[in-house]
Every structure is written in C-alpha cells, then in structure tokens.
Amino acid sequence: MFDATSRAHALFASATVLATAAALGLGGAAAAHDLGAQASSTTVSPAGHRFAATLTGKATFTAGSTVMTCTVSASTATTGANNTIPAAPGNHNADGPVSATINPPTFSGCSTNIGGVSVTVTANSTNGPWSMSAQYGTPVAAGLTMPKGGVVIRTSGLASCTITASPTGPSAVNGTWTNGTPSQLAIANAPVAATVTGGFFCPTGNQTATFSATYLVTDTTDTAQQITVTS
C-alpha cells in the first residue's frame, strides 16, 4: 500500500540535500579537508582569467532510500568580477587557499525517485556572495561556499514544501580538485543542512542529507588554457 506520509517525509529529507545542489553550483570556501588548517602555498592560474563551472553527469542528493537528481547546473561568468581568478599576486597565497567569488549556480532538469512530486531549485546571493576555494596538497582540496539561505527548493504535487539550505549562515561543501583538460571539482557525499517549512506532508524543522556531483572548470578568457591549482 502507498504510504503518502512516509514517502513524503522521505522525499523532503532528501530534498534537503537538493539545497546543497545550490552550493554545488559553486560557491566555495571549504574543501575536502579544512582549507584553513593547511599551511602549504597555493597558486591558481591563469591569474585574472574568467572561468565557468559546468556539471558533468548528474548532481545527486540522497537521504536514506530517497534520491534527487539534477542533470543541468552551472556557474558562469557574466558582467562584473565574479568567476574571475584573482589578478597576480592575489592568485597566490603562501600560507593557505586561494578563493574567488562566483555567480550563484543555476539548476534544472531536477527530479526525484518519489512519484507525484515536482521540484524547482533556485540559488541566490541575497545574504552574501558565493565563492570557490582551492588549497594545494595531496590531494588538492577544493570547495564551495553558499551564503545563508543560498538555495531555496520548492516542491509541488503530493506535498508543497519549501526547503531552505544553509539556514543559519554560510555553509561549505567539501570536495577535491584534479588538474586536467579541463580540470574537475568533485564532491562526494558532502553533508548539507536545511530547514523545511510547509503543510501536512512536510517534515518541518531541520534536516540533513548528502550531495555528490562533479563540475568541469574551464577557462572562458582563453579556451586553449586550463584552470590549474599548484603550489
């Protein structure tokens, strides 16, 4: 028999993860390890170049047996200074990570393995900027940071709920960086906090889930060059 209440609760626990999706789009001050705790030098090149981060494959948000996926996500350079590697000498840090502000990622093609529920995901910078950081090491740590309330997920159908990611302040999404053609930022099973509000089927209150995704990071100033992280 279909248990609407339990399935709705499972869905929105996982929907919490979707909030992380926004973070994934690329924000970033933290990484697979605590970036601030590592003292090795970091250089991100080419200095002053603009970049884009584009999802490859699917972004997956999991809570128990409930899975949400988005097939399209990206943070791209438009006008202004976002999505730009700091100009020299700011692209080098002798004692830690290098960071850059980015545009909030977009998300589309999102669905869930629970029938009867539609999902929309919206990222914002209302309460502060998104950022991406990298710290040279073995492995190279990299991460995304979203501001307070940086992702809002709304569901409709079986249940109408609003899931707000990072409800109390900025949140880091940890991952690792691999230099390549193009370079990649990979995030695996990163925890994400969120708050759920809504009607009868919504499990209101604090929730937790995990997020996994890989982004290709490309140089949009000179497409023949690659974004790299070295010492």
C-alpha positions, 0 to 999 in steps of 0.5 A, a space after each residue: 500500500 502507498 504510504 503518502 506520509 512516509 514517502 513524503 517525509 522521505 522525499 523532503 529529507 532528501 530534498 534537503 540535500 537538493 539545497 546543497 545542489 545550490 552550493 554545488 553550483 559553486 560557491 566555495 570556501 571549504 574543501 575536502 579537508 579544512 582549507 584553513 588548517 593547511 599551511 602549504 602555498 597555493 597558486 591558481 592560474 591563469 591569474 585574472 582569467 574568467 572561468 565557468 563551472 559546468 556539471 558533468 553527469 548528474 548532481 545527486 542528493 540522497 537521504 536514506 532510500 530517497 534520491 534527487 537528481 539534477 542533470 543541468 547546473 552551472 556557474 558562469 561568468 557574466 558582467 562584473 568580477 565574479 568567476 574571475 581568478 584573482 589578478 597576480 599576486 592575489 592568485 597566490 597565497 603562501 600560507 593557505 587557499 586561494 578563493 574567488 567569488 562566483 555567480 550563484 549556480 543555476 539548476 534544472 532538469 531536477 527530479 526525484 525517485 518519489 512519484 507525484 512530486 515536482 521540484 524547482 531549485 533556485 540559488 541566490 546571493 541575497 545574504 552574501 556572495 558565493 565563492 570557490 576555494 582551492 588549497 594545494 596538497 595531496 590531494 588538492 582540496 577544493 570547495 564551495 561556499 553558499 551564503 545563508 539561505 543560498 538555495 531555496 527548493 520548492 516542491 509541488 504535487 503530493 506535498 508543497 514544501 519549501 526547503 531552505 539550505 544553509 539556514 543559519 549562515 554560510 555553509 561549505 561543501 567539501 570536495 577535491 580538485 584534479 588538474 586536467 583538460 579541463 580540470 574537475 571539482 568533485 564532491 562526494 557525499 558532502 553533508 548539507 543542512 536545511 530547514 523545511 517549512 510547509 503543510 501536512 506532508 512536510 517534515 518541518 524543522 531541520 534536516 540533513 542529507 548528502 550531495 555528490 556531483 562533479 563540475 568541469 572548470 574551464 577557462 572562458 578568457 582563453 579556451 586553449 588554457 586550463 584552470 590549474 591549482 599548484 603550489 
